[in-house]
């Protein structure tokens, strides 16, 4: 999504992996997991007013129910 494209341009961003929930019909079915060089890098990006505005517009940040997630293998 757009928020990932914005995040990937930030200082300290390393990568993102798409994970699939292996817990049957539990939601969410997929989550994106990003790696950062430091917590401070992530926190700096998250606290930017323009990123907060984007997250609210996209509206796809929600609660994660317990599940077992594993990387999605790209074909």
PDB file of N, CA, C and O in Angstrom:
ATOM      1  N   UNK A   1       0.797  -1.182   0.000  1.00  0.00           N
ATOM      2  CA  UNK A   1       0.000   0.000   0.000  1.00  0.00           C
ATOM      3  C   UNK A   1       0.848   1.258   0.000  1.00  0.00           C
ATOM      4  O   UNK A   1       2.076   1.209   0.069  1.00  0.00           O
ATOM      5  N   UNK A   2       0.169   2.364  -0.078  1.00  0.00           N
ATOM      6  CA  UNK A   2       0.850   3.660  -0.099  1.00  0.00           C
ATOM      7  C   UNK A   2       1.678   3.864   1.162  1.00  0.00           C
ATOM      8  O   UNK A   2       2.785   4.398   1.092  1.00  0.00           O
ATOM      9  N   UNK A   3       1.155   3.444   2.322  1.00  0.00           N
ATOM     10  CA  UNK A   3       1.906   3.654   3.557  1.00  0.00           C
ATOM     11  C   UNK A   3       3.227   2.902   3.543  1.00  0.00           C
ATOM     12  O   UNK A   3       4.204   3.373   4.124  1.00  0.00           O
ATOM     13  N   UNK A   4       3.282   1.735   2.889  1.00  0.00           N
ATOM     14  CA  UNK A   4       4.537   0.999   2.780  1.00  0.00           C
ATOM     15  C   UNK A   4       5.522   1.740   1.873  1.00  0.00           C
ATOM     16  O   UNK A   4       6.719   1.790   2.156  1.00  0.00           O
ATOM     17  N   UNK A   5       5.014   2.309   0.790  1.00  0.00           N
ATOM     18  CA  UNK A   5       5.900   3.075  -0.100  1.00  0.00           C
ATOM     19  C   UNK A   5       6.482   4.278   0.626  1.00  0.00           C
ATOM     20  O   UNK A   5       7.652   4.610   0.439  1.00  0.00           O
ATOM     21  N   UNK A   6       5.678   4.932   1.450  1.00  0.00           N
ATOM     22  CA  UNK A   6       6.177   6.078   2.228  1.00  0.00           C
ATOM     23  C   UNK A   6       7.190   5.592   3.254  1.00  0.00           C
ATOM     24  O   UNK A   6       8.245   6.206   3.411  1.00  0.00           O
ATOM     25  N   UNK A   7       6.894   4.505   3.954  1.00  0.00           N
ATOM     26  CA  UNK A   7       7.805   3.979   4.968  1.00  0.00           C
ATOM     27  C   UNK A   7       9.138   3.585   4.356  1.00  0.00           C
ATOM     28  O   UNK A   7      10.190   3.824   4.948  1.00  0.00           O
ATOM     29  N   UNK A   8       9.099   2.984   3.174  1.00  0.00           N
ATOM     30  CA  UNK A   8      10.339   2.491   2.572  1.00  0.00           C
ATOM     31  C   UNK A   8      11.294   3.617   2.186  1.00  0.00           C
ATOM     32  O   UNK A   8      12.471   3.361   1.932  1.00  0.00           O
ATOM     33  N   UNK A   9      10.814   4.845   2.139  1.00  0.00           N
ATOM     34  CA  UNK A   9      11.667   5.991   1.834  1.00  0.00           C
ATOM     35  C   UNK A   9      12.271   6.626   3.097  1.00  0.00           C
ATOM     36  O   UNK A   9      13.014   7.602   2.999  1.00  0.00           O
ATOM     37  N   UNK A  10      11.960   6.086   4.264  1.00  0.00           N
ATOM     38  CA  UNK A  10      12.390   6.702   5.522  1.00  0.00           C
ATOM     39  C   UNK A  10      13.741   6.174   5.979  1.00  0.00           C
ATOM     40  O   UNK A  10      14.145   5.068   5.620  1.00  0.00           O
ATOM     41  N   UNK A  11      14.438   6.984   6.781  1.00  0.00           N
ATOM     42  CA  UNK A  11      15.737   6.619   7.351  1.00  0.00           C
ATOM     43  C   UNK A  11      15.576   5.369   8.217  1.00  0.00           C
ATOM     44  O   UNK A  11      14.690   5.310   9.070  1.00  0.00           O
ATOM     45  N   UNK A  12      16.426   4.384   8.000  1.00  0.00           N
ATOM     46  CA  UNK A  12      16.447   3.189   8.834  1.00  0.00           C
ATOM     47  C   UNK A  12      15.580   2.041   8.356  1.00  0.00           C
ATOM     48  O   UNK A  12      15.645   0.952   8.927  1.00  0.00           O
ATOM     49  N   UNK A  13      14.765   2.247   7.321  1.00  0.00           N
ATOM     50  CA  UNK A  13      13.920   1.173   6.798  1.00  0.00           C
ATOM     51  C   UNK A  13      14.814   0.120   6.151  1.00  0.00           C
ATOM     52  O   UNK A  13      15.726   0.457   5.396  1.00  0.00           O
ATOM     53  N   UNK A  14      14.551  -1.163   6.447  1.00  0.00           N
ATOM     54  CA  UNK A  14      15.342  -2.253   5.868  1.00  0.00           C
ATOM     55  C   UNK A  14      14.526  -3.037   4.853  1.00  0.00           C
ATOM     56  O   UNK A  14      14.916  -3.134   3.690  1.00  0.00           O
ATOM     57  N   UNK A  15      13.391  -3.602   5.279  1.00  0.00           N
ATOM     58  CA  UNK A  15      12.592  -4.416   4.365  1.00  0.00           C
ATOM     59  C   UNK A  15      11.210  -4.685   4.939  1.00  0.00           C
ATOM     60  O   UNK A  15      10.945  -4.404   6.108  1.00  0.00           O
ATOM     61  N   UNK A  16      10.337  -5.229   4.108  1.00  0.00           N
ATOM     62  CA  UNK A  16       8.995  -5.632   4.504  1.00  0.00           C
ATOM     63  C   UNK A  16       8.762  -7.047   4.008  1.00  0.00           C
ATOM     64  O   UNK A  16       9.183  -7.399   2.906  1.00  0.00           O
ATOM     65  N   UNK A  17       8.094  -7.859   4.816  1.00  0.00           N
ATOM     66  CA  UNK A  17       7.740  -9.221   4.411  1.00  0.00           C
ATOM     67  C   UNK A  17       6.249  -9.410   4.603  1.00  0.00           C
ATOM     68  O   UNK A  17       5.690  -8.966   5.606  1.00  0.00           O
ATOM     69  N   UNK A  18       5.607 -10.059   3.660  1.00  0.00           N
ATOM     70  CA  UNK A  18       4.195 -10.382   3.758  1.00  0.00           C
ATOM     71  C   UNK A  18       4.064 -11.729   4.453  1.00  0.00           C
ATOM     72  O   UNK A  18       4.665 -12.711   4.017  1.00  0.00           O
ATOM     73  N   UNK A  19       3.284 -11.785   5.531  1.00  0.00           N
ATOM     74  CA  UNK A  19       3.107 -13.005   6.315  1.00  0.00           C
ATOM     75  C   UNK A  19       1.658 -13.462   6.209  1.00  0.00           C
ATOM     76  O   UNK A  19       0.740 -12.642   6.240  1.00  0.00           O
ATOM     77  N   UNK A  20       1.454 -14.769   6.082  1.00  0.00           N
ATOM     78  CA  UNK A  20       0.122 -15.352   5.976  1.00  0.00           C
ATOM     79  C   UNK A  20      -0.229 -16.061   7.273  1.00  0.00           C
ATOM     80  O   UNK A  20       0.596 -16.787   7.828  1.00  0.00           O
ATOM     81  N   UNK A  21      -1.462 -15.855   7.764  1.00  0.00           N
ATOM     82  CA  UNK A  21      -1.923 -16.488   8.988  1.00  0.00           C
ATOM     83  C   UNK A  21      -2.207 -17.961   8.718  1.00  0.00           C
ATOM     84  O   UNK A  21      -3.016 -18.285   7.848  1.00  0.00           O
ATOM     85  N   UNK A  22      -1.560 -18.845   9.445  1.00  0.00           N
ATOM     86  CA  UNK A  22      -1.736 -20.288   9.269  1.00  0.00           C
ATOM     87  C   UNK A  22      -2.781 -20.844  10.248  1.00  0.00           C
ATOM     88  O   UNK A  22      -2.921 -22.058  10.393  1.00  0.00           O
ATOM     89  N   UNK A  23      -3.506 -19.946  10.911  1.00  0.00           N
ATOM     90  CA  UNK A  23      -4.496 -20.332  11.904  1.00  0.00           C
ATOM     91  C   UNK A  23      -5.898 -20.342  11.286  1.00  0.00           C
ATOM     92  O   UNK A  23      -6.756 -19.546  11.666  1.00  0.00           O
ATOM     93  N   UNK A  24      -6.117 -21.240  10.343  1.00  0.00           N
ATOM     94  CA  UNK A  24      -7.441 -21.434   9.751  1.00  0.00           C
ATOM     95  C   UNK A  24      -8.085 -20.178   9.231  1.00  0.00           C
ATOM     96  O   UNK A  24      -7.518 -19.469   8.399  1.00  0.00           O
ATOM     97  N   UNK A  25      -9.290 -19.902   9.734  1.00  0.00           N
ATOM     98  CA  UNK A  25     -10.080 -18.761   9.258  1.00  0.00           C
ATOM     99  C   UNK A  25      -9.853 -17.499  10.087  1.00  0.00           C
ATOM    100  O   UNK A  25     -10.592 -16.525   9.948  1.00  0.00           O
ATOM    101  N   UNK A  26      -8.849 -17.511  10.937  1.00  0.00           N
ATOM    102  CA  UNK A  26      -8.588 -16.348  11.789  1.00  0.00           C
ATOM    103  C   UNK A  26      -8.240 -15.136  10.936  1.00  0.00           C
ATOM    104  O   UNK A  26      -7.647 -15.262   9.864  1.00  0.00           O
ATOM    105  N   UNK A  27      -8.613 -13.976  11.422  1.00  0.00           N
ATOM    106  CA  UNK A  27      -8.317 -12.723  10.742  1.00  0.00           C
ATOM    107  C   UNK A  27      -7.264 -11.973  11.539  1.00  0.00           C
ATOM    108  O   UNK A  27      -7.247 -12.084  12.765  1.00  0.00           O
ATOM    109  N   UNK A  28      -6.408 -11.235  10.913  1.00  0.00           N
ATOM    110  CA  UNK A  28      -6.304 -11.031   9.478  1.00  0.00           C
ATOM    111  C   UNK A  28      -5.653 -12.229   8.805  1.00  0.00           C
ATOM    112  O   UNK A  28      -4.933 -12.999   9.442  1.00  0.00           O
ATOM    113  N   UNK A  29      -5.906 -12.375   7.542  1.00  0.00           N
ATOM    114  CA  UNK A  29      -5.309 -13.482   6.796  1.00  0.00           C
ATOM    115  C   UNK A  29      -3.844 -13.178   6.483  1.00  0.00           C
ATOM    116  O   UNK A  29      -3.008 -14.081   6.449  1.00  0.00           O
ATOM    117  N   UNK A  30      -3.542 -11.903   6.257  1.00  0.00           N
ATOM    118  CA  UNK A  30      -2.174 -11.488   5.937  1.00  0.00           C
ATOM    119  C   UNK A  30      -1.782 -10.287   6.783  1.00  0.00           C
ATOM    120  O   UNK A  30      -2.630  -9.462   7.125  1.00  0.00           O
ATOM    121  N   UNK A  31      -0.510 -10.185   7.119  1.00  0.00           N
ATOM    122  CA  UNK A  31       0.049  -8.997   7.764  1.00  0.00           C
ATOM    123  C   UNK A  31       1.379  -8.678   7.102  1.00  0.00           C
ATOM    124  O   UNK A  31       2.077  -9.571   6.621  1.00  0.00           O
ATOM    125  N   UNK A  32       1.719  -7.410   7.083  1.00  0.00           N
ATOM    126  CA  UNK A  32       3.026  -6.987   6.608  1.00  0.00           C
ATOM    127  C   UNK A  32       3.910  -6.704   7.798  1.00  0.00           C
ATOM    128  O   UNK A  32       3.495  -6.013   8.729  1.00  0.00           O
ATOM    129  N   UNK A  33       5.127  -7.228   7.785  1.00  0.00           N
ATOM    130  CA  UNK A  33       6.071  -7.036   8.873  1.00  0.00           C
ATOM    131  C   UNK A  33       7.290  -6.304   8.314  1.00  0.00           C
ATOM    132  O   UNK A  33       7.953  -6.791   7.398  1.00  0.00           O
ATOM    133  N   UNK A  34       7.573  -5.140   8.872  1.00  0.00           N
ATOM    134  CA  UNK A  34       8.709  -4.354   8.419  1.00  0.00           C
ATOM    135  C   UNK A  34       9.863  -4.471   9.393  1.00  0.00           C
ATOM    136  O   UNK A  34       9.660  -4.589  10.601  1.00  0.00           O
ATOM    137  N   UNK A  35      11.068  -4.438   8.865  1.00  0.00           N
ATOM    138  CA  UNK A  35      12.285  -4.413   9.679  1.00  0.00           C
ATOM    139  C   UNK A  35      12.909  -3.033   9.580  1.00  0.00           C
ATOM    140  O   UNK A  35      12.977  -2.433   8.507  1.00  0.00           O
ATOM    141  N   UNK A  36      13.363  -2.545  10.730  1.00  0.00           N
ATOM    142  CA  UNK A  36      13.987  -1.231  10.815  1.00  0.00           C
ATOM    143  C   UNK A  36      15.352  -1.354  11.479  1.00  0.00           C
ATOM    144  O   UNK A  36      15.579  -2.274  12.265  1.00  0.00           O
ATOM    145  N   UNK A  37      16.259  -0.438  11.167  1.00  0.00           N
ATOM    146  CA  UNK A  37      17.598  -0.444  11.762  1.00  0.00           C
ATOM    147  C   UNK A  37      17.526  -0.210  13.268  1.00  0.00           C
ATOM    148  O   UNK A  37      18.347  -0.735  14.021  1.00  0.00           O
ATOM    149  N   UNK A  38      16.544   0.579  13.706  1.00  0.00           N
ATOM    150  CA  UNK A  38      16.378   0.835  15.141  1.00  0.00           C
ATOM    151  C   UNK A  38      14.924   1.178  15.432  1.00  0.00           C
ATOM    152  O   UNK A  38      14.174   1.582  14.544  1.00  0.00           O
ATOM    153  N   UNK A  39      14.548   1.012  16.678  1.00  0.00           N
ATOM    154  CA  UNK A  39      13.205   1.397  17.086  1.00  0.00           C
ATOM    155  C   UNK A  39      13.005   2.891  16.878  1.00  0.00           C
ATOM    156  O   UNK A  39      11.923   3.328  16.485  1.00  0.00           O
ATOM    157  N   UNK A  40      14.048   3.675  17.141  1.00  0.00           N
ATOM    158  CA  UNK A  40      13.947   5.124  16.976  1.00  0.00           C
ATOM    159  C   UNK A  40      13.621   5.492  15.531  1.00  0.00           C
ATOM    160  O   UNK A  40      12.817   6.395  15.298  1.00  0.00           O
ATOM    161  N   UNK A  41      14.233   4.804  14.545  1.00  0.00           N
ATOM    162  CA  UNK A  41      13.915   5.077  13.139  1.00  0.00           C
ATOM    163  C   UNK A  41      12.436   4.858  12.881  1.00  0.00           C
ATOM    164  O   UNK A  41      11.793   5.691  12.243  1.00  0.00           O
ATOM    165  N   UNK A  42      11.882   3.750  13.365  1.00  0.00           N
ATOM    166  CA  UNK A  42      10.452   3.448  13.172  1.00  0.00           C
ATOM    167  C   UNK A  42       9.598   4.490  13.877  1.00  0.00           C
ATOM    168  O   UNK A  42       8.637   5.007  13.307  1.00  0.00           O
ATOM    169  N   UNK A  43       9.955   4.794  15.117  1.00  0.00           N
ATOM    170  CA  UNK A  43       9.190   5.762  15.909  1.00  0.00           C
ATOM    171  C   UNK A  43       9.194   7.142  15.250  1.00  0.00           C
ATOM    172  O   UNK A  43       8.166   7.819  15.218  1.00  0.00           O
ATOM    173  N   UNK A  44      10.349   7.557  14.727  1.00  0.00           N
ATOM    174  CA  UNK A  44      10.425   8.861  14.054  1.00  0.00           C
ATOM    175  C   UNK A  44       9.468   8.917  12.869  1.00  0.00           C
ATOM    176  O   UNK A  44       8.768   9.912  12.684  1.00  0.00           O
ATOM    177  N   UNK A  45       9.433   7.850  12.060  1.00  0.00           N
ATOM    178  CA  UNK A  45       8.529   7.806  10.909  1.00  0.00           C
ATOM    179  C   UNK A  45       7.071   7.808  11.376  1.00  0.00           C
ATOM    180  O   UNK A  45       6.249   8.570  10.867  1.00  0.00           O
ATOM    181  N   UNK A  46       6.762   6.951  12.348  1.00  0.00           N
ATOM    182  CA  UNK A  46       5.390   6.811  12.825  1.00  0.00           C
ATOM    183  C   UNK A  46       4.852   8.110  13.394  1.00  0.00           C
ATOM    184  O   UNK A  46       3.667   8.407  13.242  1.00  0.00           O
ATOM    185  N   UNK A  47       5.702   8.889  14.048  1.00  0.00           N
ATOM    186  CA  UNK A  47       5.268  10.127  14.702  1.00  0.00           C
ATOM    187  C   UNK A  47       5.135  11.317  13.768  1.00  0.00           C
ATOM    188  O   UNK A  47       4.649  12.368  14.185  1.00  0.00           O
ATOM    189  N   UNK A  48       5.552  11.184  12.525  1.00  0.00           N
ATOM    190  CA  UNK A  48       5.404  12.294  11.585  1.00  0.00           C
ATOM    191  C   UNK A  48       3.919  12.550  11.318  1.00  0.00           C
ATOM    192  O   UNK A  48       3.175  11.616  11.017  1.00  0.00           O
ATOM    193  N   UNK A  49       3.484  13.806  11.425  1.00  0.00           N
ATOM    194  CA  UNK A  49       2.072  14.124  11.195  1.00  0.00           C
ATOM    195  C   UNK A  49       1.581  13.649   9.818  1.00  0.00           C
ATOM    196  O   UNK A  49       0.446  13.188   9.694  1.00  0.00           O
ATOM    197  N   UNK A  50       2.417  13.757   8.800  1.00  0.00           N
ATOM    198  CA  UNK A  50       1.985  13.329   7.469  1.00  0.00           C
ATOM    199  C   UNK A  50       1.781  11.813   7.397  1.00  0.00           C
ATOM    200  O   UNK A  50       0.919  11.345   6.654  1.00  0.00           O
ATOM    201  N   UNK A  51       2.569  11.034   8.164  1.00  0.00           N
ATOM    202  CA  UNK A  51       2.371   9.582   8.172  1.00  0.00           C
ATOM    203  C   UNK A  51       1.099   9.237   8.944  1.00  0.00           C
ATOM    204  O   UNK A  51       0.340   8.364   8.521  1.00  0.00           O
ATOM    205  N   UNK A  52       0.858   9.904  10.058  1.00  0.00           N
ATOM    206  CA  UNK A  52      -0.374   9.671  10.821  1.00  0.00           C
ATOM    207  C   UNK A  52      -1.607   9.986   9.972  1.00  0.00           C
ATOM    208  O   UNK A  52      -2.601   9.262  10.022  1.00  0.00           O
ATOM    209  N   UNK A  53      -1.539  11.062   9.199  1.00  0.00           N
ATOM    210  CA  UNK A  53      -2.643  11.425   8.307  1.00  0.00           C
ATOM    211  C   UNK A  53      -2.865  10.321   7.272  1.00  0.00           C
ATOM    212  O   UNK A  53      -4.002   9.937   6.996  1.00  0.00           O
ATOM    213  N   UNK A  54      -1.784   9.826   6.712  1.00  0.00           N
ATOM    214  CA  UNK A  54      -1.871   8.761   5.709  1.00  0.00           C
ATOM    215  C   UNK A  54      -2.497   7.497   6.297  1.00  0.00           C
ATOM    216  O   UNK A  54      -3.362   6.887   5.669  1.00  0.00           O
ATOM    217  N   UNK A  55      -2.070   7.101   7.489  1.00  0.00           N
ATOM    218  CA  UNK A  55      -2.613   5.904   8.142  1.00  0.00           C
ATOM    219  C   UNK A  55      -4.120   6.056   8.353  1.00  0.00           C
ATOM    220  O   UNK A  55      -4.877   5.115   8.115  1.00  0.00           O
ATOM    221  N   UNK A  56      -4.552   7.223   8.792  1.00  0.00           N
ATOM    222  CA  UNK A  56      -5.986   7.446   8.999  1.00  0.00           C
ATOM    223  C   UNK A  56      -6.749   7.365   7.689  1.00  0.00           C
ATOM    224  O   UNK A  56      -7.856   6.827   7.652  1.00  0.00           O
ATOM    225  N   UNK A  57      -6.173   7.892   6.608  1.00  0.00           N
ATOM    226  CA  UNK A  57      -6.833   7.850   5.299  1.00  0.00           C
ATOM    227  C   UNK A  57      -6.914   6.427   4.763  1.00  0.00           C
ATOM    228  O   UNK A  57      -7.939   6.028   4.211  1.00  0.00           O
ATOM    229  N   UNK A  58      -5.840   5.663   4.923  1.00  0.00           N
ATOM    230  CA  UNK A  58      -5.803   4.289   4.423  1.00  0.00           C
ATOM    231  C   UNK A  58      -6.720   3.404   5.255  1.00  0.00           C
ATOM    232  O   UNK A  58      -7.451   2.573   4.718  1.00  0.00           O
ATOM    233  N   UNK A  59      -6.673   3.593   6.590  1.00  0.00           N
ATOM    234  CA  UNK A  59      -7.577   2.877   7.484  1.00  0.00           C
ATOM    235  C   UNK A  59      -7.357   1.381   7.566  1.00  0.00           C
ATOM    236  O   UNK A  59      -8.295   0.643   7.868  1.00  0.00           O
ATOM    237  N   UNK A  60      -6.118   0.899   7.301  1.00  0.00           N
ATOM    238  CA  UNK A  60      -5.913  -0.547   7.339  1.00  0.00           C
ATOM    239  C   UNK A  60      -5.061  -1.001   8.516  1.00  0.00           C
ATOM    240  O   UNK A  60      -4.550  -2.121   8.506  1.00  0.00           O
ATOM    241  N   UNK A  61      -4.896  -0.158   9.529  1.00  0.00           N
ATOM    242  CA  UNK A  61      -4.178  -0.564  10.726  1.00  0.00           C
ATOM    243  C   UNK A  61      -5.225  -0.957  11.753  1.00  0.00           C
ATOM    244  O   UNK A  61      -6.033  -0.128  12.172  1.00  0.00           O
ATOM    245  N   UNK A  62      -5.214  -2.213  12.157  1.00  0.00           N
ATOM    246  CA  UNK A  62      -6.229  -2.693  13.098  1.00  0.00           C
ATOM    247  C   UNK A  62      -5.614  -3.636  14.114  1.00  0.00           C
ATOM    248  O   UNK A  62      -4.396  -3.793  14.191  1.00  0.00           O
ATOM    249  N   UNK A  63      -6.480  -4.252  14.883  1.00  0.00           N
ATOM    250  CA  UNK A  63      -6.021  -5.200  15.889  1.00  0.00           C
ATOM    251  C   UNK A  63      -5.600  -6.506  15.218  1.00  0.00           C
ATOM    252  O   UNK A  63      -6.184  -6.926  14.219  1.00  0.00           O
ATOM    253  N   UNK A  64      -4.589  -7.129  15.782  1.00  0.00           N
ATOM    254  CA  UNK A  64      -4.124  -8.423  15.298  1.00  0.00           C
ATOM    255  C   UNK A  64      -4.583  -9.487  16.289  1.00  0.00           C
ATOM    256  O   UNK A  64      -4.257  -9.428  17.474  1.00  0.00           O
ATOM    257  N   UNK A  65      -5.337 -10.454  15.792  1.00  0.00           N
ATOM    258  CA  UNK A  65      -5.755 -11.578  16.627  1.00  0.00           C
ATOM    259  C   UNK A  65      -4.623 -12.598  16.683  1.00  0.00           C
ATOM    260  O   UNK A  65      -3.828 -12.691  15.749  1.00  0.00           O
ATOM    261  N   UNK A  66      -4.542 -13.367  17.774  1.00  0.00           N
ATOM    262  CA  UNK A  66      -3.482 -14.369  17.862  1.00  0.00           C
ATOM    263  C   UNK A  66      -3.527 -15.319  16.671  1.00  0.00           C
ATOM    264  O   UNK A  66      -4.595 -15.679  16.176  1.00  0.00           O
ATOM    265  N   UNK A  67      -2.365 -15.703  16.238  1.00  0.00           N
ATOM    266  CA  UNK A  67      -2.267 -16.634  15.120  1.00  0.00           C
ATOM    267  C   UNK A  67      -0.827 -17.027  14.904  1.00  0.00           C
ATOM    268  O   UNK A  67       0.086 -16.461  15.505  1.00  0.00           O
ATOM    269  N   UNK A  68      -0.636 -17.982  14.057  1.00  0.00           N
ATOM    270  CA  UNK A  68       0.698 -18.392  13.669  1.00  0.00           C
ATOM    271  C   UNK A  68       0.905 -17.903  12.257  1.00  0.00           C
ATOM    272  O   UNK A  68       0.183 -18.302  11.343  1.00  0.00           O
ATOM    273  N   UNK A  69       1.875 -17.051  12.074  1.00  0.00           N
ATOM    274  CA  UNK A  69       2.128 -16.448  10.772  1.00  0.00           C
ATOM    275  C   UNK A  69       3.432 -16.979  10.201  1.00  0.00           C
ATOM    276  O   UNK A  69       4.386 -17.238  10.935  1.00  0.00           O
ATOM    277  N   UNK A  70       3.464 -17.137   8.909  1.00  0.00           N
ATOM    278  CA  UNK A  70       4.693 -17.569   8.244  1.00  0.00           C
ATOM    279  C   UNK A  70       4.857 -16.773   6.955  1.00  0.00           C
ATOM    280  O   UNK A  70       3.877 -16.285   6.392  1.00  0.00           O
ATOM    281  N   UNK A  71       6.110 -16.643   6.485  1.00  0.00           N
ATOM    282  CA  UNK A  71       6.341 -15.862   5.259  1.00  0.00           C
ATOM    283  C   UNK A  71       5.592 -16.425   4.067  1.00  0.00           C
ATOM    284  O   UNK A  71       5.447 -17.639   3.917  1.00  0.00           O
ATOM    285  N   UNK A  72       5.119 -15.519   3.223  1.00  0.00           N
ATOM    286  CA  UNK A  72       4.471 -15.915   1.982  1.00  0.00           C
ATOM    287  C   UNK A  72       5.574 -16.115   0.957  1.00  0.00           C
ATOM    288  O   UNK A  72       6.394 -15.226   0.727  1.00  0.00           O
ATOM    289  N   UNK A  73       5.583 -17.269   0.356  1.00  0.00           N
ATOM    290  CA  UNK A  73       6.594 -17.548  -0.671  1.00  0.00           C
ATOM    291  C   UNK A  73       6.142 -16.949  -1.982  1.00  0.00           C
ATOM    292  O   UNK A  73       5.048 -17.242  -2.465  1.00  0.00           O
ATOM    293  N   UNK A  74       6.973 -16.119  -2.553  1.00  0.00           N
ATOM    294  CA  UNK A  74       6.643 -15.494  -3.837  1.00  0.00           C
ATOM    295  C   UNK A  74       6.900 -16.481  -4.951  1.00  0.00           C
ATOM    296  O   UNK A  74       7.891 -17.212  -4.938  1.00  0.00           O
ATOM    297  N   UNK A  75       5.982 -16.495  -5.930  1.00  0.00           N
ATOM    298  CA  UNK A  75       6.093 -17.437  -7.042  1.00  0.00           C
ATOM    299  C   UNK A  75       6.854 -16.838  -8.186  1.00  0.00           C
ATOM    300  O   UNK A  75       7.044 -17.492  -9.211  1.00  0.00           O
TER     301      UNK A  75
END
